[in-house]
Amino acid sequence: MTTATGWVGGLTIRCGPGTPTADYLCTACWHHIRIVGRDHVKYGARDLPITHRATCPATPKENPQ
């Protein structure tokens, strides 16, 4: 999903000739997290969407019935 800012929501990992960088953008609440460094990206990037989903203010926590 492309936004008005040009950012794409979700997890984006860039590995170039420099330092690897992972960006996570939540399209529900516009929270942004950036991780920089080979070890941080290697071990921490896959957990970004999962850990944010647990604390996202735009996600309903329970389904009241």
Protein Blocks (a to p, Z undefined) as FASTA:
>chain_A
ZZfkopaedjdddddfbdcddddddfklopacddedjklmmmmmmmmmmmmmmmomkbcf
bdcZZ
